[in-house]
Amino acid sequence: MSRPRDRWIDRIRSMLERSGFYVVATTGARPSSFDLVARRDATLLLVKALKNIDALDAEEAARLQELGRLFPAVVLVLGQRSGVAPLEEGVVYSRYGVPIVHETTLREYLEKALPPFLYASPGGIFARVDGDRLRALRLAQGLSLGALAAIAGVSRRAIQLYEEGQGAEAGVVERIEAHFNEPVVRPLFVFERPAPPKADPEGTPPTPERPRAPTGDALRDGVLRQLDGLGLEVTFTARAPFDALARAEEILLTGVGSLRTATRRAEILHGIARVAEGHAMFVVREQVHRTSIDGLAILNVAELKRHRDPEELLEEITEREGS
């Protein structure tokens, strides 16, 4: 009998598939920083399902954000409650910079094109004000800042800040919109990727630090060094169905371990690579007589060491994926 959490993830998967996403679940690979990977057109999603969003700690959030940067992908957590309080529908929450919504909020966005307008922040529920629209409505009625402040029940300075685009409490927004009988807030886009890191004064974006070997596992460390020596940008990935994400022109997901582990993870790893429009391989120490398992390219250490450039390696992986 399936567990309630597994049934919940299946329901989320079905919702995404009905909305045109190609979806792969990672429920067969534990531990994993994400539960679903999904693509629709140019949008790639990494979805984590948490009944209690307070379980998302800083370390796990950092892993999710790093994976989102590497693919690149939009990272989204679906939650049901915070502590004992249920999450409100139509509200975007956040933990350590990772956006979190209730399942119904995502469904409304996908099936009815209704984006959320509210977000949770210390002090209450807020909305992102469309400052230009608010100013235009105020001036059209000949209202001073003080007059609108009296209507909204806030200070004159608060109205100035709203017109500069600062968020306003939901109750304040309701009073302003009731007066004008017009919306004054901007929607929150659920599938919005974070802005890239800011450039330094010389105009060069900072390069994020990448975890490097040694990781404590001799086989894994050797594979990472070999990939790095081919000129690939290699990042060790903890708590993922793959051990490393490498990139040249295309993404290369790499698993390392025994043939038994490769067999368990083959379908998931190959599926993630397909959704991400990249490639995947699994490197084992022992001699093998199979070139692939469920579409996942299998190489032993000696076969990997034969390669001297990434193009040649990707060519062999592509051949094995189709064998």
C-alpha positions in Angstrom: 0.0 0.0 0.0 1.4 3.4 -1.0 2.1 6.0 1.7 0.1 9.2 1.9 3.1 11.3 0.9 3.7 9.1 -2.2 0.0 9.5 -3.2 0.3 13.3 -2.7 3.4 13.4 -5.0 1.5 11.3 -7.5 -1.3 13.8 -7.4 1.1 16.7 -8.0 2.7 14.8 -10.9 -0.7 14.2 -12.5 -1.6 17.9 -12.2 1.7 18.9 -13.9 1.1 16.3 -16.7 -2.4 17.5 -17.3 -0.9 21.0 -17.8 1.5 19.8 -20.5 4.6 19.0 -18.4 6.8 16.0 -19.0 7.5 14.8 -15.5 9.8 12.4 -13.8 9.6 11.5 -10.1 12.6 10.7 -7.9 10.6 8.8 -5.2 12.6 5.7 -5.9 15.9 7.4 -5.1 16.5 8.3 -1.5 17.7 10.7 -0.2 16.8 13.4 -2.8 16.7 17.1 -2.5 13.7 17.2 -5.0 10.8 14.9 -5.7 9.8 15.8 -9.2 11.6 17.3 -12.2 9.3 18.6 -15.0 9.6 20.5 -18.3 7.1 22.4 -20.4 8.7 24.2 -23.3 11.5 26.3 -21.9 10.4 26.0 -18.3 12.3 23.4 -16.2 11.0 22.8 -12.7 12.5 21.1 -9.6 9.7 20.4 -7.2 10.0 19.5 -3.5 7.0 18.3 -1.5 6.9 19.0 2.2 3.9 18.6 4.5 5.5 21.0 7.0 7.5 23.7 5.3 9.4 24.3 8.6 11.3 21.1 7.8 13.2 23.0 5.0 16.4 24.0 6.6 19.1 26.4 5.3 21.4 23.5 4.1 18.6 21.8 2.1 17.4 25.1 0.7 21.0 25.9 -0.5 21.2 22.5 -2.2 17.9 23.2 -4.1 19.0 26.7 -5.1 22.4 25.3 -6.3 20.7 22.7 -8.4 18.4 25.3 -9.8 21.4 27.4 -10.8 23.2 24.5 -12.4 20.5 23.1 -14.7 19.2 26.0 -14.7 15.7 25.4 -13.3 12.9 27.0 -11.3 12.9 25.6 -7.8 9.5 25.3 -6.1 8.4 23.8 -2.8 4.8 22.6 -2.3 3.7 22.6 1.3 0.6 21.9 3.4 1.3 23.6 6.7 3.8 25.7 8.7 3.9 24.3 12.2 0.3 23.5 13.0 -1.2 26.2 10.8 -2.3 25.3 7.3 -0.8 27.3 4.4 -3.2 29.8 2.9 -4.2 29.3 -0.7 -3.2 32.1 -3.0 -0.2 33.1 -0.9 3.5 32.6 -1.7 5.6 31.7 1.3 9.4 31.5 1.5 12.1 29.8 3.4 15.8 30.8 2.9 14.9 32.3 -0.5 13.0 29.3 -1.8 9.4 30.0 -2.9 6.7 27.8 -1.3 3.0 27.5 -2.3 0.0 25.3 -1.4 -0.9 22.7 -4.0 -4.2 24.6 -4.8 -2.2 27.8 -5.5 -0.2 26.0 -8.1 -3.3 24.3 -9.6 -5.1 27.7 -10.0 -2.0 29.0 -11.7 -1.6 26.0 -14.1 -5.3 25.3 -14.9 -6.9 28.7 -14.7 -3.9 31.1 -15.3 -4.6 32.8 -12.0 -1.3 33.8 -10.4 -1.1 34.5 -6.7 -1.0 38.1 -5.6 -0.1 37.7 -1.9 3.1 36.7 -0.1 3.8 35.9 3.5 6.4 38.0 5.3 7.3 38.7 8.9 4.4 40.8 10.2 1.6 39.4 8.0 0.4 38.8 4.5 1.4 41.4 1.8 0.9 42.2 -1.8 3.3 43.8 -4.4 1.9 47.2 -5.2 1.9 48.5 -8.8 3.2 51.9 -7.8 2.7 53.6 -11.2 -0.9 52.4 -11.3 -1.6 53.5 -7.8 -0.2 57.0 -8.5 -2.2 57.3 -11.7 -5.5 56.4 -9.9 -4.8 58.8 -7.1 -4.0 61.7 -9.4 -7.0 60.9 -11.6 -9.2 61.5 -8.6 -7.3 64.5 -7.4 -6.3 62.9 -4.1 -3.4 64.1 -2.1 -1.0 61.6 -0.4 -2.6 62.5 2.9 -6.1 62.0 1.6 -5.4 58.5 0.3 -3.5 57.7 3.5 -6.6 58.5 5.5 -8.7 56.2 3.2 -6.2 53.4 3.6 -5.6 53.9 7.3 -1.8 54.3 7.0 0.7 57.2 7.0 1.4 59.6 4.2 4.9 58.1 4.0 3.5 54.6 3.5 1.5 55.8 0.5 4.8 57.3 -0.9 6.5 53.9 -0.4 3.6 52.0 -2.1 3.9 54.3 -5.1 7.6 53.4 -5.2 6.6 49.8 -5.5 6.9 48.6 -1.9 4.6 45.9 -0.6 1.5 46.7 1.4 -0.4 44.6 3.9 -3.4 42.7 2.5 -5.9 44.7 4.5 -4.5 48.0 3.3 -4.6 46.8 -0.3 -8.3 45.8 0.2 -9.2 49.3 1.4 -7.4 51.0 -1.4 -8.9 48.7 -4.1 -12.3 49.1 -2.6 -12.0 52.9 -2.9 -10.9 52.9 -6.5 -12.8 49.8 -7.5 -9.6 48.9 -9.4 -6.7 46.4 -8.8 -3.5 48.1 -7.7 -1.2 45.0 -7.2 1.1 43.1 -9.4 0.9 39.3 -9.8 3.6 37.0 -8.4 5.0 34.7 -11.0 5.3 31.2 -9.6 7.8 30.1 -12.3 10.1 33.1 -12.0 13.8 32.2 -11.7 15.9 34.2 -9.3 18.0 37.0 -10.8 21.6 36.0 -11.7 24.4 37.0 -9.3 25.3 40.7 -9.6 28.5 41.6 -11.5 31.4 43.0 -9.6 32.7 46.6 -10.3 34.7 45.2 -13.2 31.5 43.9 -14.8 32.3 40.2 -14.3 29.6 38.1 -12.5 31.0 36.3 -9.5 31.7 32.6 -9.9 30.0 30.5 -7.3 32.2 28.1 -5.3 31.9 24.6 -6.5 32.3 21.6 -4.2 35.5 19.8 -5.2 37.0 16.4 -4.6 37.8 14.8 -2.3 34.3 13.8 -1.1 35.6 10.9 1.0 34.8 8.2 -1.6 37.9 7.2 -3.7 35.8 6.0 -6.7 33.7 9.1 -6.8 36.7 11.4 -6.3 38.5 9.8 -9.2 35.6 10.1 -11.5 35.1 13.8 -10.6 38.8 14.5 -11.2 38.6 12.7 -14.6 35.6 14.8 -15.7 37.3 17.9 -14.5 40.4 17.0 -16.4 38.3 16.8 -19.6 37.5 20.5 -19.2 34.0 20.0 -18.0 32.5 22.3 -15.3 31.9 19.7 -12.6 29.9 20.1 -9.4 29.5 17.5 -6.8 25.8 17.1 -5.8 24.8 15.9 -2.4 21.4 14.3 -1.8 20.6 14.0 -5.4 19.9 10.9 -7.6 23.2 11.7 -9.3 26.6 12.4 -7.8 27.7 15.1 -10.1 26.4 17.6 -12.7 28.9 18.4 -15.4 28.4 20.9 -18.2 30.1 21.6 -21.5 27.7 22.4 -24.3 25.2 20.0 -22.7 24.3 18.8 -19.2 25.9 15.5 -18.2 24.5 13.9 -15.0 26.9 11.4 -13.5 26.2 8.6 -11.0 29.0 6.7 -9.4 28.9 3.4 -7.5 28.2 -0.3 -8.0 26.3 -1.9 -10.8 23.6 -2.8 -8.4 23.1 0.9 -7.5 23.2 1.8 -11.2 20.3 -0.7 -11.8 18.2 0.8 -9.1 18.7 4.4 -10.3 18.8 3.8 -14.0 15.2 4.7 -14.9 15.2 7.8 -12.7 18.6 9.1 -13.8 17.9 8.6 -17.5 14.4 10.2 -17.1 15.9 13.3 -15.4 18.4 13.7 -18.2 15.7 13.5 -20.8 13.5 16.0 -19.0 16.6 18.3 -18.6 17.4 17.8 -22.3 20.9 16.5 -21.4 22.6 13.1 -20.9 23.4 10.8 -18.1 25.9 8.0 -17.3 26.8 5.8 -14.4 30.4 4.9 -13.7 31.2 1.6 -12.0 34.5 0.0 -10.9 33.7 -3.5 -12.0 33.9 -4.9 -15.6 30.5 -4.9 -17.2 29.0 -6.6 -20.2 26.2 -4.1 -20.7 26.5 -0.7 -22.3 23.3 0.6 -20.8 20.5 -0.1 -18.4 17.0 1.3 -19.1 18.6 3.9 -21.4 21.3 4.9 -18.9 24.8 4.7 -20.3 27.1 2.4 -18.2 30.9 2.9 -18.2 33.5 1.4 -16.0 36.5 3.4 -14.8 38.9 2.2 -17.4 36.4 3.1 -20.2 36.0 6.6 -18.8 39.8 7.1 -18.6 40.2 6.4 -22.3 38.5 9.7 -23.2 40.5 12.8 -23.7 37.8 15.4 -24.6 34.2 15.9 -23.6 32.9 15.7 -27.2 34.2 12.2 -27.6 32.8 11.2 -24.2 29.3 12.6 -25.0 29.4 10.8 -28.4 29.9 7.5 -26.7 27.3 8.2 -24.0 24.8 9.1 -26.8 25.5 5.8 -28.6 25.1 3.8 -25.4 21.8 5.6 -24.4 20.3 4.3 -27.6 21.7 0.7 -27.4 
